[in-house]
Amino acid sequence: MDCSRRWRLLAAACAALTASCSSAPTARTGPTADPSGSTATAERSPGSLVRPKLSTAGDHTCGLRRDGQVLCWGANGEGELGDGTTNDSASPVAVAQLPRAVDVSAGGIHTCAVDGAGTVWCWGSNTTGELGDGTTSASDVPVAVVGLPARATGVAAAEGATCAALADGTVWCWGDGAGGPVNPSLGNGTNGSSTVPVQALGIGDAVAIAGSWYHFCARRATGAVACWGGNGAGELGDGTTIDRDAPVAVVGLADAVDVSAGLNHTCAVRRGGEVVCWGNNQFGQLGDGTQVGSTVPEAASLLPPAFAIAAGNEDTCAALLDGTTRCVGWAGANGGQLGNGSAQSFSTAPVTPTLTVDVPPFPPFDVPLFGVDSIATNGYEGTSCAATLFGEAFCWGDDAEGEVGTGSTQPAPVLRPTRVNASF
């Protein structure tokens, strides 16, 4: 470790310790600095900066840098890294032929991004039309989604399907729309698939979109949330377990500033920082200390106030107002997903991802991952990541395909946040 790196870690450690021990104002005063919850805006000049974002899914990870460049790493069997090859990469590689982006989302084995002009680009697997180019041909470089009637402001890539929120407030989806417990619906009132975008019904004021394996959710300008797709565990939040092929309102939620869809649970951050979750709670991923699910939003009472939330397949991570993060739920059969150095398979109590700081001549010591600006988590035996205000990204969890991004693969899970080999 070089000297400057040591001092940066020591400074971050001191800042974390100071923040946890003082009554000074927290790193953020509330989750309202970015009311839309999206990194995307309608038009961005080529030189403007965007908020970094990380997205994890399946066995690959992608990140949006401040300059708008998109990097991806991990598995690449279907071209989901977008570098023009199908070669796996344990280090971040630049997505080829992609204009500067304002949003990125990694799906199961495909990835999508929104560029500064509002065009949606997708790459990777296309078995069910999830690339939205009117074909079912895979592509190892980005292809433009066809037929969107307005500029996109955000995109969510799920398992075999994709949805985008547009500048006119509508939501359009494409790919696998079989519906039910295995596939998401496209939200257009049918269970049909489509290789080109179709409009989700009844939404004209969407400002952000989230998606996972079986369902999608849109956050509306009012703070209300609407969801559609599989609902076997109550993940749509409408008080039932009935699958929906068109959006339904999440009960009692009117002030969301962020929303994230997991495998079969969903979480949101309310204005003021309270986290609420609903759906499956087998491993405590709803953050209330129990393993009892809910079909309507319930307070994640064990999670401190947050500004951003990431729901994974069976876990949840929150970026907190104090600059640290907490993760709860499934950690993988061999641990690692929660980032606290433990090999435990799950925890119903939130834990803090921590770094081990080694600054000789002092003995190594652990400090919370600090200065967190965005958070992402995914999957059964999956990977979690966080971008920091210091321009760095850290990942932890499953690394069998190189999805932690350190330049090498690890057969055993990475138990603590480890720096990605790229700046953000």
DRENTOR-377267 format. One record per residue (C-alpha): residue in three letters; chain; x, y, z. Coordinates in nm, 4 decimals, decimal comma. Layout:
BEGIN
PANU   res   chain          u          v          w
PANU   ALA       A          X          Y          Z
...
***
This chain:
BEGIN
PANU   res   chain          u          v          w
PANU   MET       A     0,0000     0,0000     0,0000
PANU   ASP       A     0,1510     0,3372    -0,1042
PANU   CYS       A     0,1859     0,6208     0,1443
PANU   SER       A    -0,0863     0,8426    -0,0017
PANU   ARG       A    -0,3310     0,5533     0,0004
PANU   ARG       A    -0,2505     0,4813     0,3641
PANU   TRP       A    -0,3147     0,8383     0,4636
PANU   ARG       A    -0,6445     0,8485     0,2726
PANU   LEU       A    -0,7600     0,5369     0,4531
PANU   LEU       A    -0,6449     0,6778     0,7831
PANU   ALA       A    -0,8270     1,0034     0,7104
PANU   ALA       A    -1,1438     0,8129     0,6224
PANU   ALA       A    -1,1082     0,6081     0,9391
PANU   CYS       A    -1,0678     0,9219     1,1486
PANU   ALA       A    -1,3663     1,0803     0,9783
PANU   ALA       A    -1,5768     0,7710     1,0448
PANU   LEU       A    -1,4736     0,7611     1,4079
PANU   THR       A    -1,5351     1,1338     1,4458
PANU   ALA       A    -1,8789     1,1092     1,2874
PANU   SER       A    -1,9798     0,8216     1,5109
PANU   CYS       A    -1,8592     0,9886     1,8286
PANU   SER       A    -1,9669     1,3512     1,7841
PANU   SER       A    -2,2945     1,5361     1,7668
PANU   ALA       A    -2,1868     1,7335     1,4601
PANU   PRO       A    -2,4195     1,7369     1,1576
PANU   THR       A    -2,4248     1,4138     0,9595
PANU   ALA       A    -2,2842     1,3767     0,6088
PANU   ARG       A    -2,6324     1,4381     0,4659
PANU   THR       A    -2,9192     1,6336     0,6122
PANU   GLY       A    -3,1849     1,4284     0,4387
PANU   PRO       A    -3,2551     1,2186     0,1319
PANU   THR       A    -3,3953     1,5100    -0,0651
PANU   ALA       A    -3,0896     1,6485    -0,2453
PANU   ASP       A    -3,1893     1,4446    -0,5532
PANU   PRO       A    -3,5695     1,4346    -0,5365
PANU   SER       A    -3,6042     1,2220    -0,8476
PANU   GLY       A    -3,3781     0,9489    -0,7140
PANU   SER       A    -3,2347     0,9117    -1,0615
PANU   THR       A    -2,8922     1,0014    -1,1944
PANU   ALA       A    -3,0507     1,0745    -1,5285
PANU   THR       A    -3,1758     1,4070    -1,6597
PANU   ALA       A    -3,3280     1,5040    -1,9902
PANU   GLU       A    -3,0252     1,6570    -2,1642
PANU   ARG       A    -2,6648     1,6764    -2,0435
PANU   SER       A    -2,3808     1,8603    -2,2084
PANU   PRO       A    -2,0801     1,6436    -2,2965
PANU   GLY       A    -1,8662     1,8018    -2,0245
PANU   SER       A    -2,1128     1,7805    -1,7374
PANU   LEU       A    -2,0661     1,5382    -1,4499
PANU   VAL       A    -2,3102     1,2771    -1,3253
PANU   ARG       A    -2,3514     1,1102    -0,9906
PANU   PRO       A    -2,1637     0,7777    -0,9849
PANU   LYS       A    -2,3791     0,4669    -0,9700
PANU   LEU       A    -2,3096     0,0950    -0,9329
PANU   SER       A    -2,5399    -0,1859    -1,0407
PANU   THR       A    -2,4992    -0,5577    -0,9707
PANU   ALA       A    -2,6913    -0,8485    -1,1210
PANU   GLY       A    -2,6382    -1,2134    -1,1955
PANU   ASP       A    -2,2609    -1,2555    -1,2144
PANU   HIS       A    -2,1610    -0,9129    -1,3396
PANU   THR       A    -2,1341    -0,5583    -1,2117
PANU   CYS       A    -2,1408    -0,2239    -1,3895
PANU   GLY       A    -2,0566     0,1266    -1,2782
PANU   LEU       A    -2,1277     0,4763    -1,4036
PANU   ARG       A    -1,8351     0,7150    -1,3587
PANU   ARG       A    -1,8641     1,0887    -1,2939
PANU   ASP       A    -1,7598     1,1615    -1,6516
PANU   GLY       A    -2,0419     0,9441    -1,7888
PANU   GLN       A    -1,8276     0,6478    -1,8919
PANU   VAL       A    -1,9721     0,3051    -1,8118
PANU   LEU       A    -1,7454     0,0233    -1,6937
PANU   CYS       A    -1,8471    -0,3392    -1,6410
PANU   TRP       A    -1,6774    -0,6476    -1,4978
PANU   GLY       A    -1,7470    -1,0126    -1,4150
PANU   ALA       A    -1,9129    -1,2777    -1,6295
PANU   ASN       A    -1,9517    -1,2047    -2,0013
PANU   GLY       A    -2,0845    -1,5203    -2,1632
PANU   GLU       A    -2,3600    -1,3299    -2,3459
PANU   GLY       A    -2,1700    -1,0061    -2,3980
PANU   GLU       A    -2,3230    -0,8384    -2,0918
PANU   LEU       A    -2,0025    -0,6429    -2,0268
PANU   GLY       A    -2,0484    -0,4675    -2,3609
PANU   ASP       A    -1,6811    -0,4575    -2,4587
PANU   GLY       A    -1,7243    -0,6341    -2,7927
PANU   THR       A    -1,6197    -0,9745    -2,6593
PANU   THR       A    -1,7651    -1,2618    -2,4605
PANU   ASN       A    -1,4585    -1,2915    -2,2396
PANU   ASP       A    -1,5053    -1,2660    -1,8638
PANU   SER       A    -1,3113    -0,9863    -1,6963
PANU   ALA       A    -1,2159    -0,9557    -1,3294
PANU   SER       A    -1,1184    -0,5912    -1,3891
PANU   PRO       A    -1,3490    -0,3164    -1,5142
PANU   VAL       A    -1,3636    -0,2765    -1,8919
PANU   ALA       A    -1,5120     0,0139    -2,0838
PANU   VAL       A    -1,8405    -0,0473    -2,2635
PANU   ALA       A    -1,7670    -0,0035    -2,6334
PANU   GLN       A    -1,9391     0,2475    -2,8618
PANU   LEU       A    -2,1539     0,3899    -2,5812
PANU   PRO       A    -2,2085     0,7679    -2,5607
PANU   ARG       A    -2,1586     0,9320    -2,2223
PANU   ALA       A    -2,4294     0,7978    -1,9969
PANU   VAL       A    -2,6447     0,9284    -1,7122
PANU   ASP       A    -2,7823     0,5966    -1,5850
PANU   VAL       A    -2,6917     0,2277    -1,5957
PANU   SER       A    -2,8644    -0,0917    -1,4834
PANU   ALA       A    -2,7345    -0,4490    -1,4874
PANU   GLY       A    -2,9941    -0,7193    -1,5505
PANU   GLY       A    -2,9591    -1,0945    -1,5202
PANU   ILE       A    -2,7361    -1,1390    -1,8258
PANU   HIS       A    -2,7900    -0,8086    -2,0017
PANU   THR       A    -2,7201    -0,4451    -1,9231
PANU   CYS       A    -2,8791    -0,1146    -2,0243
PANU   ALA       A    -2,7819     0,2515    -2,0014
PANU   VAL       A    -2,9329     0,5911    -2,0770
PANU   ASP       A    -2,7134     0,8437    -2,2565
PANU   GLY       A    -2,7152     1,2197    -2,2127
PANU   ALA       A    -2,9593     1,2666    -2,4998
PANU   GLY       A    -3,2091     1,0248    -2,3428
PANU   THR       A    -3,1461     0,7295    -2,5743
PANU   VAL       A    -3,1552     0,3856    -2,4120
PANU   TRP       A    -2,8823     0,1404    -2,5104
PANU   CYS       A    -2,8746    -0,2292    -2,4157
PANU   TRP       A    -2,6349    -0,5193    -2,4645
PANU   GLY       A    -2,5932    -0,8859    -2,3717
PANU   SER       A    -2,8516    -1,1629    -2,3847
PANU   ASN       A    -3,1626    -1,1013    -2,5947
PANU   THR       A    -3,3475    -1,4313    -2,5777
PANU   THR       A    -3,6777    -1,2670    -2,4896
PANU   GLY       A    -3,6228    -0,9304    -2,6542
PANU   GLU       A    -3,4794    -0,7601    -2,3465
PANU   LEU       A    -3,2474    -0,5426    -2,5575
PANU   GLY       A    -3,5501    -0,3723    -2,7134
PANU   ASP       A    -3,4126    -0,3494    -3,0671
PANU   GLY       A    -3,6904    -0,5517    -3,2278
PANU   THR       A    -3,4864    -0,8728    -3,2468
PANU   THR       A    -3,3897    -1,1650    -3,0268
PANU   SER       A    -3,0229    -1,1547    -3,1281
PANU   ALA       A    -2,7666    -1,1092    -2,8529
PANU   SER       A    -2,5151    -0,8269    -2,8826
PANU   ASP       A    -2,1760    -0,7792    -2,7187
PANU   VAL       A    -2,1895    -0,4043    -2,7884
PANU   PRO       A    -2,4702    -0,1570    -2,7144
PANU   VAL       A    -2,7705    -0,1412    -2,9468
PANU   ALA       A    -3,0277     0,1380    -2,9349
PANU   VAL       A    -3,3760     0,0617    -2,8061
PANU   VAL       A    -3,6298     0,1427    -3,0767
PANU   GLY       A    -3,9674     0,3089    -3,0560
PANU   LEU       A    -3,9511     0,5101    -2,7351
PANU   PRO       A    -4,1719     0,8192    -2,7794
PANU   ALA       A    -3,9697     1,0505    -2,5553
PANU   ARG       A    -3,6284     1,0854    -2,3935
PANU   ALA       A    -3,5567     0,8341    -2,1178
PANU   THR       A    -3,4604     0,9547    -1,7715
PANU   GLY       A    -3,3878     0,6191    -1,6102
PANU   VAL       A    -3,3703     0,2486    -1,6874
PANU   ALA       A    -3,4128    -0,0771    -1,4941
PANU   ALA       A    -3,2851    -0,4063    -1,6370
PANU   ALA       A    -3,4406    -0,7142    -1,4781
PANU   GLU       A    -3,4248    -1,0857    -1,5535
PANU   GLY       A    -3,5122    -1,1037    -1,9229
PANU   ALA       A    -3,6988    -0,7718    -1,9299
PANU   THR       A    -3,6281    -0,3989    -1,9132
PANU   CYS       A    -3,8287    -0,0865    -1,8306
PANU   ALA       A    -3,7511     0,2822    -1,8780
PANU   ALA       A    -3,8985     0,5955    -1,7248
PANU   LEU       A    -3,9389     0,8715    -1,9818
PANU   ALA       A    -3,9235     1,2492    -1,9577
PANU   ASP       A    -4,2977     1,2715    -2,0247
PANU   GLY       A    -4,3653     1,0645    -1,7104
PANU   THR       A    -4,4641     0,7449    -1,8878
PANU   VAL       A    -4,3037     0,4031    -1,8409
PANU   TRP       A    -4,2245     0,1680    -2,1287
PANU   CYS       A    -4,1114    -0,1945    -2,1005
PANU   TRP       A    -3,9857    -0,4699    -2,3280
PANU   GLY       A    -3,8669    -0,8306    -2,3126
PANU   ASP       A    -4,0172    -1,1210    -2,1206
PANU   GLY       A    -4,3703    -1,0375    -2,0121
PANU   ALA       A    -4,4942    -1,3875    -1,9298
PANU   GLY       A    -4,5897    -1,2685    -1,5815
PANU   GLY       A    -4,6520    -1,4819    -1,2760
PANU   PRO       A    -4,3975    -1,6088    -1,0246
PANU   VAL       A    -4,1217    -1,6710    -1,2782
PANU   ASN       A    -4,1239    -1,3660    -1,5067
PANU   PRO       A    -4,2164    -1,0003    -1,4674
PANU   SER       A    -4,5076    -0,8484    -1,6534
PANU   LEU       A    -4,4412    -0,5573    -1,8844
PANU   GLY       A    -4,7217    -0,3666    -1,7142
PANU   ASN       A    -4,9365    -0,3261    -2,0251
PANU   GLY       A    -5,2272    -0,5392    -1,9040
PANU   THR       A    -5,1243    -0,8606    -2,0787
PANU   ASN       A    -4,8825    -1,1442    -2,0167
PANU   GLY       A    -4,7261    -1,1204    -2,3610
PANU   SER       A    -4,3583    -1,0619    -2,4370
PANU   SER       A    -4,2356    -0,7928    -2,6732
PANU   THR       A    -3,9077    -0,7212    -2,8521
PANU   VAL       A    -3,9974    -0,3500    -2,8685
PANU   PRO       A    -4,1206    -0,1155    -2,5935
PANU   VAL       A    -4,4840    -0,1249    -2,4813
PANU   GLN       A    -4,6420     0,1219    -2,2421
PANU   ALA       A    -4,7110     0,0323    -1,8797
PANU   LEU       A    -5,0671     0,1358    -1,8010
PANU   GLY       A    -5,1830     0,4193    -1,5824
PANU   ILE       A    -4,8544     0,5967    -1,5132
PANU   GLY       A    -4,7981     0,9491    -1,6415
PANU   ASP       A    -4,5773     1,0989    -1,3722
PANU   ALA       A    -4,2917     0,8525    -1,3197
PANU   VAL       A    -3,9599     0,9996    -1,2050
PANU   ALA       A    -3,7693     0,6760    -1,1351
PANU   ILE       A    -3,7880     0,3058    -1,2193
PANU   ALA       A    -3,6683    -0,0070    -1,0377
PANU   GLY       A    -3,6790    -0,3722    -1,1365
PANU   SER       A    -3,5659    -0,7179    -1,0360
PANU   TRP       A    -3,6291    -1,0758    -1,1350
PANU   TYR       A    -4,0052    -1,0839    -1,1080
PANU   HIS       A    -4,1394    -0,7304    -1,0730
PANU   PHE       A    -4,0946    -0,3620    -1,1487
PANU   CYS       A    -4,1798    -0,0498    -0,9510
PANU   ALA       A    -4,2097     0,3127    -1,0568
PANU   ARG       A    -4,1734     0,6058    -0,8219
PANU   ARG       A    -4,4139     0,8838    -0,9060
PANU   ALA       A    -4,3630     1,2589    -0,8803
PANU   THR       A    -4,5902     1,2711    -0,5763
PANU   GLY       A    -4,3786     1,0177    -0,3855
PANU   ALA       A    -4,6294     0,7385    -0,4417
PANU   VAL       A    -4,5031     0,4049    -0,5787
PANU   ALA       A    -4,6716     0,1682    -0,8259
PANU   CYS       A    -4,5545    -0,1902    -0,8869
PANU   TRP       A    -4,6442    -0,4763    -1,1193
PANU   GLY       A    -4,5437    -0,8351    -1,1990
PANU   GLY       A    -4,4998    -1,1345    -0,9684
PANU   ASN       A    -4,6486    -1,0955    -0,6217
PANU   GLY       A    -4,6192    -1,4361    -0,4572
PANU   ALA       A    -4,4655    -1,2896    -0,1418
PANU   GLY       A    -4,6457    -0,9562    -0,1441
PANU   GLU       A    -4,3596    -0,7707    -0,3106
PANU   LEU       A    -4,5988    -0,5398    -0,4972
PANU   GLY       A    -4,7147    -0,3944    -0,1670
PANU   ASP       A    -5,0840    -0,3792    -0,2506
PANU   GLY       A    -5,1955    -0,5931     0,0436
PANU   THR       A    -5,2368    -0,9098    -0,1642
PANU   THR       A    -5,0305    -1,1907    -0,3137
PANU   ILE       A    -5,2016    -1,1644    -0,6521
PANU   ASP       A    -4,9746    -1,1240    -0,9562
PANU   ARG       A    -5,0479    -0,8058    -1,1512
PANU   ASP       A    -5,0048    -0,7416    -1,5241
PANU   ALA       A    -5,0609    -0,3686    -1,4772
PANU   PRO       A    -4,9299    -0,1271    -1,2131
PANU   VAL       A    -5,0996    -0,1163    -0,8727
PANU   ALA       A    -5,0431     0,1373    -0,5972
PANU   VAL       A    -4,8267     0,0442    -0,2999
PANU   VAL       A    -5,0521     0,0815     0,0043
PANU   GLY       A    -4,9868     0,3768     0,2330
PANU   LEU       A    -4,6689     0,5027     0,0646
PANU   ALA       A    -4,6930     0,8648    -0,0507
PANU   ASP       A    -4,3534     1,0196     0,0210
PANU   ALA       A    -4,0874     0,7885    -0,1243
PANU   VAL       A    -3,7588     0,9439    -0,2369
PANU   ASP       A    -3,5948     0,6166    -0,3411
PANU   VAL       A    -3,7216     0,2670    -0,4247
PANU   SER       A    -3,5490    -0,0630    -0,5009
PANU   ALA       A    -3,6943    -0,3968    -0,6157
PANU   GLY       A    -3,5358    -0,7204    -0,4937
PANU   LEU       A    -3,6039    -1,0812    -0,5847
PANU   ASN       A    -3,9368    -1,0949    -0,4022
PANU   HIS       A    -3,9193    -0,8017    -0,1672
PANU   THR       A    -3,9133    -0,4263    -0,2204
PANU   CYS       A    -3,7839    -0,1359    -0,0121
PANU   ALA       A    -3,8206     0,2410    -0,0202
PANU   VAL       A    -3,6754     0,5411     0,1594
PANU   ARG       A    -3,9338     0,7911     0,2783
PANU   ARG       A    -3,8863     1,1650     0,2985
PANU   GLY       A    -3,6932     1,2161     0,6218
PANU   GLY       A    -3,4919     0,8956     0,5864
PANU   GLU       A    -3,7170     0,6200     0,7220
PANU   VAL       A    -3,6787     0,2886     0,5371
PANU   VAL       A    -3,9869     0,0763     0,4704
PANU   CYS       A    -3,9913    -0,2702     0,3113
PANU   TRP       A    -4,2465    -0,5313     0,2089
PANU   GLY       A    -4,2591    -0,8836     0,0641
PANU   ASN       A    -4,0562    -1,1898     0,1568
PANU   ASN       A    -3,8689    -1,1798     0,4874
PANU   GLN       A    -3,7286    -1,5309     0,5118
PANU   PHE       A    -3,3827    -1,4078     0,6067
PANU   GLY       A    -3,4755    -1,0825     0,7762
PANU   GLN       A    -3,4278    -0,8718     0,4629
PANU   LEU       A    -3,7158    -0,6406     0,5581
PANU   GLY       A    -3,4981    -0,5026     0,8364
PANU   ASP       A    -3,7476    -0,5304     1,1202
PANU   GLY       A    -3,5643    -0,8016     1,3140
PANU   THR       A    -3,8194    -1,0712     1,2275
PANU   GLN       A    -3,8606    -1,3328     0,9579
PANU   VAL       A    -4,2268    -1,2532     0,9000
PANU   GLY       A    -4,3171    -1,1174     0,5585
PANU   SER       A    -4,5608    -0,8388     0,4788
PANU   THR       A    -4,7838    -0,7528     0,1828
PANU   VAL       A    -4,7749    -0,3812     0,2699
PANU   PRO       A    -4,4889    -0,1471     0,3646
PANU   GLU       A    -4,3584    -0,1933     0,7176
PANU   ALA       A    -4,0923     0,0123     0,8907
PANU   ALA       A    -3,7447    -0,1399     0,8698
PANU   SER       A    -3,7156    -0,0458     1,2341
PANU   LEU       A    -3,3592    -0,1688     1,2801
PANU   LEU       A    -3,2187     0,0420     0,9949
PANU   PRO       A    -3,1082     0,3979     1,0816
PANU   PRO       A    -3,2186     0,6910     0,8609
PANU   ALA       A    -3,1006     0,6485     0,5023
PANU   PHE       A    -3,0892     0,8379     0,1734
PANU   ALA       A    -3,0651     0,5393    -0,0634
PANU   ILE       A    -3,1700     0,1747    -0,0554
PANU   ALA       A    -3,0756    -0,1414    -0,2468
PANU   ALA       A    -3,2908    -0,4549    -0,2295
PANU   GLY       A    -3,1112    -0,7704    -0,3438
PANU   ASN       A    -3,2389    -1,1190    -0,3992
PANU   GLU       A    -3,2638    -1,1976    -0,0278
PANU   ASP       A    -3,0799    -0,9055     0,1305
PANU   THR       A    -3,1064    -0,5289     0,1701
PANU   CYS       A    -2,8390    -0,2607     0,2016
PANU   ALA       A    -2,9028     0,1002     0,2991
PANU   ALA       A    -2,6781     0,4038     0,2466
PANU   LEU       A    -2,7197     0,6012     0,5677
PANU   LEU       A    -2,7320     0,9725     0,6334
PANU   ASP       A    -2,4120     0,9448     0,8404
PANU   GLY       A    -2,2164     0,8228     0,5357
PANU   THR       A    -2,1940     0,4576     0,6377
PANU   THR       A    -2,4053     0,1653     0,5252
PANU   ARG       A    -2,5949    -0,1253     0,6807
PANU   CYS       A    -2,6839    -0,4601     0,5260
PANU   VAL       A    -2,9306    -0,7211     0,6471
PANU   GLY       A    -3,0668    -1,0579     0,5340
PANU   TRP       A    -2,9086    -1,3337     0,3288
PANU   ALA       A    -2,5282    -1,3297     0,3139
PANU   GLY       A    -2,4701    -1,6341     0,0957
PANU   ALA       A    -2,4106    -1,9946     0,1985
PANU   ASN       A    -2,0517    -1,9044     0,2829
PANU   GLY       A    -2,1156    -1,5460     0,3907
PANU   GLY       A    -1,9714    -1,2298     0,2420
PANU   GLN       A    -2,2801    -1,0554     0,1040
PANU   LEU       A    -2,3213    -0,8388     0,4155
PANU   GLY       A    -1,9597    -0,7189     0,4160
PANU   ASN       A    -1,8894    -0,7341     0,7894
PANU   GLY       A    -1,6169    -0,9982     0,7718
PANU   SER       A    -1,8420    -1,2785     0,8881
PANU   ALA       A    -1,9037    -1,6114     0,7180
PANU   GLN       A    -2,2536    -1,6334     0,8665
PANU   SER       A    -2,5191    -1,7195     0,6080
PANU   PHE       A    -2,7699    -1,4528     0,7135
PANU   SER       A    -2,8485    -1,1946     0,9764
PANU   THR       A    -3,1857    -1,0550     1,0813
PANU   ALA       A    -3,0045    -0,7681     1,2515
PANU   PRO       A    -2,8381    -0,5095     1,0234
PANU   VAL       A    -2,4579    -0,5208     1,0183
PANU   THR       A    -2,2010    -0,2627     0,9082
PANU   PRO       A    -1,9687    -0,3354     0,6145
PANU   THR       A    -1,6185    -0,2626     0,7402
PANU   LEU       A    -1,2700    -0,2099     0,6008
PANU   THR       A    -0,9570    -0,3428     0,7637
PANU   VAL       A    -0,7098    -0,0546     0,7752
PANU   ASP       A    -0,3404    -0,1390     0,7869
PANU   VAL       A    -0,1250     0,1679     0,8567
PANU   PRO       A     0,2091     0,0606     1,0049
PANU   PRO       A     0,3378     0,0957     1,2692
PANU   PHE       A    -0,0169     0,0713     1,4050
PANU   PRO       A    -0,1849    -0,2705     1,4295
PANU   PRO       A    -0,4625    -0,3348     1,1720
PANU   PHE       A    -0,8038    -0,2135     1,2784
PANU   ASP       A    -1,1552    -0,2184     1,1325
PANU   VAL       A    -1,3558     0,0915     1,0405
PANU   PRO       A    -1,6939     0,1310     0,8732
PANU   LEU       A    -1,6970     0,1869     0,5003
PANU   PHE       A    -1,7438     0,5630     0,5058
PANU   GLY       A    -1,8453     0,8397     0,2662
PANU   VAL       A    -2,0920     0,6133     0,0847
PANU   ASP       A    -2,2684     0,7950    -0,1990
PANU   SER       A    -2,4535     0,5091    -0,3682
PANU   ILE       A    -2,5231     0,1449    -0,2914
PANU   ALA       A    -2,6052    -0,1699    -0,4899
PANU   THR       A    -2,6664    -0,5328    -0,4005
PANU   ASN       A    -2,7766    -0,8404    -0,5837
PANU   GLY       A    -2,8485    -1,1908    -0,5520
PANU   TYR       A    -2,8354    -1,5303    -0,4063
PANU   GLU       A    -2,4634    -1,5872    -0,3556
PANU   GLY       A    -2,4351    -1,2362    -0,4987
PANU   THR       A    -2,2277    -0,9245    -0,4736
PANU   SER       A    -2,2767    -0,5874    -0,3047
PANU   CYS       A    -2,1030    -0,2624    -0,3976
PANU   ALA       A    -2,0808     0,0986    -0,2854
PANU   ALA       A    -1,9407     0,4138    -0,4445
PANU   THR       A    -1,7910     0,6752    -0,2141
PANU   LEU       A    -1,7583     1,0507    -0,2156
PANU   PHE       A    -1,3818     0,9979    -0,2511
PANU   GLY       A    -1,4197     0,8692    -0,6093
PANU   GLU       A    -1,3667     0,5047    -0,5184
PANU   ALA       A    -1,5861     0,1955    -0,5445
PANU   PHE       A    -1,5828    -0,1053    -0,3135
PANU   CYS       A    -1,7440    -0,4459    -0,3656
PANU   TRP       A    -1,7792    -0,7588    -0,1547
PANU   GLY       A    -1,9453    -1,1011    -0,1680
PANU   ASP       A    -1,9338    -1,3549    -0,4488
PANU   ASP       A    -1,6273    -1,3188    -0,6722
PANU   ALA       A    -1,6248    -1,6464    -0,8620
PANU   GLU       A    -1,6633    -1,4634    -1,1945
PANU   GLY       A    -1,4646    -1,1551    -1,0987
PANU   GLU       A    -1,7683    -0,9451    -1,0102
PANU   VAL       A    -1,5896    -0,7779    -0,7163
PANU   GLY       A    -1,3623    -0,6114    -0,9731
PANU   THR       A    -1,0213    -0,6487    -0,8105
PANU   GLY       A    -0,8470    -0,8018    -1,1110
PANU   SER       A    -0,8683    -1,1618    -0,9932
PANU   THR       A    -1,1351    -1,4172    -0,9094
PANU   GLN       A    -1,1805    -1,5758    -0,5691
PANU   PRO       A    -1,3422    -1,9179    -0,5111
PANU   ALA       A    -1,4469    -1,8083    -0,1629
PANU   PRO       A    -1,6591    -1,4981    -0,0996
PANU   VAL       A    -1,4884    -1,1672    -0,0295
PANU   LEU       A    -1,5995    -1,0962     0,3271
PANU   ARG       A    -1,5248    -0,7233     0,3435
PANU   PRO       A    -1,5453    -0,4273     0,1034
PANU   THR       A    -1,2541    -0,4399    -0,1398
PANU   ARG       A    -1,1532    -0,1582    -0,3704
PANU   VAL       A    -1,2532    -0,1942    -0,7376
PANU   ASN       A    -0,9701    -0,1398    -0,9853
PANU   ALA       A    -1,1131     0,1842    -1,1232
PANU   SER       A    -1,2013     0,5323    -1,0071
PANU   PHE       A    -1,5558     0,6616    -1,0058
***
